[in-house]
């Protein structure tokens, strides 16, 4: 006799919450670490659409591998940190609803 919103909130949401939050964080982490498709698809309008992968590509092309490596390392650490955070969220939410 419960309404659909209450059923969703009390039955379905606890089951999928951990996976939904974790997959959202992991997707963002993967997007942060993406290079190839961003360089191919993104525009390169100065001060408007300059993304980190395009900056890295430009630095490599202009002969400044040190700054390209620094930005690449920052992107890598961000992506890896997000995956660790996703794992912690999985365990926290999973333990709470188990």
N, C-alpha and C positions, 0 to 999 in steps of 0.2 A: 503494500500500500504506500510505499514511499514515492516521492516524485523523482523524475529522472535525474535532476541535479544532485539530490541527496544520494541516490544510488551510485552515480558517478564518483562523488566525493568520498563515499565511505567504502565502496567495493572496488572500483576500478583504479582510482587514483593511487591508493597506497601500493598497488601491485606494480604500476608502471612508473611511479615517480622517480625512483632511483635510476632506472634506465633512461628516462627522458632527460633528466638533468645532466647525467653523466654524458650522454651522447651529444647534447647541446654544447657542453664544455669541450668535449673532444673534437667536435666538428670545428669549433672556433680555433682550437689549437692547431688543427691540421690546416686550416685556411691561413693562419699566421705563418706557418712554415712553408706554404706553397710558393713556388718560384716560377716554374715553366709556363703555366697557363696565364699567370698574372702578367708576365712580360709580353706574352703574345697578344693578350686581349686588352689590357689596360691602355688608356691614352697616356700621352706624355706632355701634357700642357703644364709648363712651369708654374709653380705656386698654386696649382689647382688640382691636378690629378697625379702628382708625383707620389708613387707608392714606394715602400721600402725595397721590394724586388727590382723595380725600375731604377731606383737609386743605386743599388748594388751593381746592376748590369752596367749602368753608366760609369760607375767608378772603375769597374774592371776594364771597360772599353777605353777609358781615358788614362789607364796606367796607374791607378791608385789602389792596388790590391789590399793595402792595410786598412783603409777606411771601409772597403767592401767587406773585408773579413770581420771587422768590428760590428757592423750592422748585421751581418749574417749570424754572428754569434749571439747577438741580442735576440734576433728572431728565433734562433734555435732554443735558447734558454727559456724564452717565453712559451714556446710550443711545448717543451718538455715539462715546464712548471704547470701548465694547464692540464697536461695528462696526469701528473701527480695529484693535482687538486681534484680532478675527476675521479680518481681512484679513492681518495679520501671521502669525497661526497658519496660515492657508491657504498662504501662501508658504513658511513654514518646513517644515511637514509635507510639502507638495507637492514642495519641492526635495529633501528627504531621501529621498523614495520615488520620485522620477522616474528 
